Amino acid sequence: MKLRFLGTGTSCGVPVIGCQCEVCTSTDPHDHRLRCSALVETSSTRLLIDCGPDFRQQVLPLKFRKIDAILVTHHHYDHVGGMDDLRPFCIFGDINIYADSTAAANIRHNMPYCFVEHKYPGVPNIRLIEVSAHESFTVGDLSITPFIVMHGRLPILAYRIESLTSHSVLVYITDMKTISPSEVPYARGADVMVINALRFTKAHHSHLLVDESLAFIREVSPTQALLVHSCHDIGLHSAVNARLPHPVRLAYDGEEIEVSPSCQTI
């Protein structure tokens, strides 16, 4: 099972428009972060996690291949704002989008032209499938179990994804601030955990800071952990990684890793 980071930034992306800080003016491509999204691929299955406003830019360099399903974490624009750009992928057939009831209702509201009886020619053919926490489902050779984390006061979905062939486990969490003790077991036993880490200082009401992310990583003990959904305030990519303990590091846009106990960068 391969994981590719399409975007690792927050809702503003990095560089931030108009900002002249050392991160936003950095020439290191590791410091350029599109809105948060990822691809999970096996030889036969391709999952997209979230579809934000940078989706078109993120997939243009990649091989044009069917997307078997989209996993939506929540309905905020930086996670669903690119869905109209799914149009070209409909050549392969309808696209299944898995979301909780809140996110599904928001998608229907914002894209009503996709759900009318007589659709305008060319609109995305998307099929919304509402899912609930702890109810596993299968897409191709991947088993997926949603669970709940809290984005401030908003319950959103995290995903536990297991390969049915290699039995490797990926846990993907974004936009978390807190998690109920009853949900923690779903995050344990991961070969790779992806988790949000906004910055080092200046507390945020709905996002984990780096130290908070590290505390949770220690609690659930994945083989490897990668930090995402980071803003420019976190600092330069190279400097951040110098501060992080093994086996934790800051992910970067375009990074690919093989999800296995060895967790090697490709």
C-alpha positions as CSV (number, residue, x, y, z in Angstrom):
1,M,0.0,0.0,0.0
2,K,1.5,3.3,-1.1
3,L,0.7,6.7,0.4
4,R,1.3,9.9,-1.6
5,F,0.9,13.3,0.0
6,L,-0.9,15.6,-2.4
7,G,-1.0,18.5,0.1
8,T,0.2,19.0,3.6
9,G,-0.8,22.6,4.4
10,T,-3.6,24.3,6.2
11,S,-6.6,26.2,4.8
12,C,-4.4,29.1,3.6
13,G,-1.7,26.9,2.1
14,V,2.0,27.9,2.2
15,P,3.2,30.4,1.0
16,V,0.4,32.5,2.4
17,I,-0.7,35.3,0.1
18,G,1.1,38.5,1.0
19,C,3.3,37.0,3.7
20,Q,7.1,37.7,3.6
21,C,8.2,35.4,6.4
22,E,11.2,33.0,5.9
23,V,8.9,30.1,5.2
24,C,6.7,31.8,2.7
25,T,9.7,33.2,0.9
26,S,11.7,29.9,1.1
27,T,13.0,28.5,-2.2
28,D,13.0,24.9,-0.7
29,P,10.0,23.1,-2.3
30,H,9.5,21.2,1.0
31,D,8.2,24.5,2.4
32,H,5.5,24.8,-0.3
33,R,2.3,23.2,1.0
34,L,-1.0,22.9,-0.9
35,R,-4.2,22.2,1.0
36,C,-4.3,18.8,2.8
37,S,-5.1,15.7,0.7
38,A,-3.6,12.3,0.1
39,L,-3.7,9.3,-2.3
40,V,-3.7,5.7,-1.1
41,E,-2.9,3.2,-3.8
42,T,-2.4,-0.5,-4.3
43,S,-1.9,-2.3,-7.6
44,S,-5.7,-2.5,-8.0
45,T,-7.2,0.3,-5.8
46,R,-6.9,4.0,-5.6
47,L,-8.4,6.1,-2.8
48,L,-8.4,9.9,-2.5
49,I,-8.6,11.3,1.0
50,D,-10.3,14.7,0.8
51,C,-10.6,16.8,-2.4
52,G,-9.7,20.4,-1.6
53,P,-9.4,23.5,-3.9
54,D,-5.9,22.5,-5.0
55,F,-7.0,19.1,-6.4
56,R,-6.6,20.0,-10.0
57,Q,-3.0,21.3,-9.5
58,Q,-2.2,18.2,-7.3
59,V,-3.2,15.6,-9.8
60,L,-2.1,17.1,-13.1
61,P,1.4,15.7,-12.8
62,L,0.2,12.2,-11.9
63,K,-0.8,9.3,-14.1
64,F,-4.5,9.7,-15.2
65,R,-6.1,6.7,-13.5
66,K,-9.4,5.8,-12.0
67,I,-10.2,7.0,-8.5
68,D,-12.1,4.1,-6.9
69,A,-13.4,6.2,-3.9
70,I,-13.0,9.4,-2.1
71,L,-12.9,9.5,1.7
72,V,-14.1,12.8,3.1
73,T,-12.9,13.8,6.6
74,H,-15.3,16.8,6.9
75,H,-17.0,19.5,4.9
76,H,-14.8,22.5,5.3
77,Y,-13.9,24.1,2.0
78,D,-10.2,23.3,2.2
79,H,-11.1,19.6,2.2
80,V,-14.0,19.5,-0.3
81,G,-13.6,22.6,-2.5
82,G,-12.2,20.8,-5.5
83,M,-14.9,18.3,-6.1
84,D,-16.1,19.9,-9.3
85,D,-12.7,19.1,-10.8
86,L,-13.5,15.4,-10.6
87,R,-15.3,15.7,-13.9
88,P,-12.5,14.2,-16.0
89,F,-12.3,11.1,-13.8
90,C,-16.0,10.3,-14.5
91,I,-14.8,8.8,-17.8
92,F,-14.1,5.8,-15.7
93,G,-17.6,5.7,-14.3
94,D,-19.4,7.2,-11.3
95,I,-17.2,8.3,-8.4
96,N,-18.1,7.0,-4.9
97,I,-17.7,9.6,-2.2
98,Y,-17.8,8.4,1.4
99,A,-18.8,11.0,4.0
100,D,-20.7,11.3,7.3
101,S,-24.2,12.8,7.2
102,T,-23.0,16.3,7.9
103,A,-20.5,16.4,5.2
104,A,-22.8,14.7,2.7
105,A,-25.5,17.3,3.4
106,N,-23.0,20.1,2.8
107,I,-21.8,18.6,-0.5
108,R,-25.4,18.3,-1.7
109,H,-26.0,21.9,-0.7
110,N,-22.9,23.3,-2.4
111,M,-23.2,21.1,-5.6
112,P,-26.9,20.8,-6.1
113,Y,-26.4,20.5,-9.9
114,C,-24.9,17.0,-9.3
115,F,-28.0,15.7,-7.6
116,V,-30.9,16.9,-9.7
117,E,-33.0,14.5,-11.8
118,H,-31.9,16.1,-15.1
119,K,-28.2,16.9,-14.9
120,Y,-26.5,19.4,-17.1
121,P,-24.2,17.5,-19.4
122,G,-20.7,17.3,-18.1
123,V,-21.3,17.7,-14.4
124,P,-19.4,15.3,-12.1
125,N,-21.2,11.9,-11.7
126,I,-20.7,11.5,-8.0
127,R,-22.4,9.0,-5.8
128,L,-22.6,10.0,-2.1
129,I,-22.4,7.2,0.4
130,E,-23.1,8.1,4.0
131,V,-20.9,6.3,6.5
132,S,-20.9,6.1,10.3
133,A,-18.1,5.7,12.8
134,H,-16.9,2.1,13.4
135,E,-18.8,0.7,10.5
136,S,-16.1,-0.8,8.2
137,F,-16.5,-1.0,4.5
138,T,-14.3,-2.3,1.7
139,V,-13.1,-0.6,-1.5
140,G,-11.1,-3.0,-3.7
141,D,-8.4,-4.7,-1.6
142,L,-8.7,-2.1,1.2
143,S,-10.7,-2.3,4.4
144,I,-11.7,1.1,5.8
145,T,-13.0,2.0,9.3
146,P,-14.0,5.5,10.1
147,F,-13.7,6.8,13.6
148,I,-14.4,10.2,15.3
149,V,-12.1,12.9,16.3
150,M,-13.1,16.4,17.4
151,H,-12.2,19.5,15.3
152,G,-13.0,22.0,18.0
153,R,-16.7,21.3,18.7
154,L,-17.2,19.6,15.3
155,P,-17.1,15.8,15.2
156,I,-15.2,14.7,12.0
157,L,-14.0,11.5,10.6
158,A,-10.5,9.9,10.8
159,Y,-9.8,6.7,8.8
160,R,-8.1,3.4,9.6
161,I,-7.2,1.8,6.3
162,E,-5.9,-1.8,6.2
163,S,-4.6,-3.7,3.2
164,L,-6.4,-7.0,2.9
165,T,-3.4,-8.5,1.2
166,S,-0.4,-7.2,3.2
167,H,-2.4,-6.3,6.3
168,S,-0.4,-3.1,6.7
169,V,-2.3,-0.3,8.5
170,L,-2.5,3.4,7.8
171,V,-4.3,5.7,10.2
172,Y,-5.1,9.1,8.7
173,I,-6.1,12.0,11.0
174,T,-6.5,15.6,10.1
175,D,-7.9,18.7,11.8
176,M,-8.1,17.0,15.2
177,K,-8.0,18.9,18.5
178,T,-9.2,16.2,20.9
179,I,-10.3,12.6,20.8
180,S,-12.6,10.6,23.1
181,P,-10.8,7.7,25.0
182,S,-13.3,5.3,23.4
183,E,-12.0,6.2,19.9
184,V,-8.3,5.9,20.7
185,P,-8.1,2.1,20.1
186,Y,-8.9,2.7,16.4
187,A,-5.7,4.7,16.1
188,R,-3.5,2.0,17.6
189,G,-1.4,-0.5,15.8
190,A,-0.6,1.6,12.7
191,D,2.4,1.1,10.5
192,V,2.0,4.7,9.5
193,M,0.0,7.4,11.2
194,V,-0.7,10.7,9.5
195,I,-1.8,13.4,12.0
196,N,-2.2,17.2,12.0
197,A,0.2,19.5,13.7
198,L,-0.5,23.2,13.1
199,R,2.6,24.8,14.7
200,F,4.8,24.7,17.8
201,T,3.4,27.6,19.8
202,K,0.2,29.8,20.1
203,A,-2.6,27.5,21.0
204,H,-5.5,26.9,18.6
205,H,-9.1,26.1,19.5
206,S,-9.5,23.4,16.9
207,H,-6.1,22.1,15.8
208,L,-3.3,20.2,17.6
209,L,0.0,21.9,18.2
210,V,3.2,19.9,17.5
211,D,3.6,18.9,21.2
212,E,0.0,17.8,21.4
213,S,0.4,15.7,18.3
214,L,3.6,14.1,19.7
215,A,1.8,13.3,23.0
216,F,-0.9,11.4,21.1
217,I,1.7,9.6,18.9
218,R,3.4,8.4,22.1
219,E,0.1,7.2,23.4
220,V,-0.8,5.1,20.3
221,S,2.7,4.1,19.2
222,P,2.7,3.8,15.4
223,T,5.7,2.5,13.7
224,Q,6.1,5.8,11.9
225,A,4.2,9.1,12.2
226,L,4.1,12.0,9.7
227,L,2.8,15.5,10.5
228,V,0.5,17.4,8.1
229,H,-1.9,20.3,8.0
230,S,0.9,22.6,9.1
231,C,0.9,26.4,8.6
232,H,3.8,28.7,7.9
233,D,4.2,29.4,11.6
234,I,5.6,25.9,12.1
235,G,8.9,27.0,10.6
236,L,11.2,25.7,7.9
237,H,10.8,22.1,6.9
238,S,14.4,21.2,7.6
239,A,14.4,23.0,11.0
240,V,11.2,21.3,12.1
241,N,12.5,17.8,11.3
242,A,15.7,18.5,13.2
243,R,13.5,19.1,16.3
244,L,11.2,16.0,15.9
245,P,11.9,12.8,17.7
246,H,12.3,9.5,15.8
247,P,10.1,8.1,14.3
248,V,8.2,11.3,13.6
249,R,8.8,13.8,10.8
250,L,7.1,16.5,8.9
251,A,5.6,15.3,5.6
252,Y,6.0,17.3,2.4
253,D,3.9,17.7,-0.8
254,G,4.7,14.9,-3.3
255,E,6.2,12.6,-0.7
256,E,5.5,8.9,-1.3
257,I,6.0,6.1,1.2
258,E,5.3,2.4,1.3
259,V,3.0,1.6,4.2
260,S,4.6,-1.3,5.9
261,P,6.4,-2.0,9.2
262,S,9.6,-0.8,7.6
263,C,7.9,2.4,6.2
264,Q,10.6,3.4,3.7
265,T,10.4,6.6,1.7
266,I,10.2,5.9,-2.0
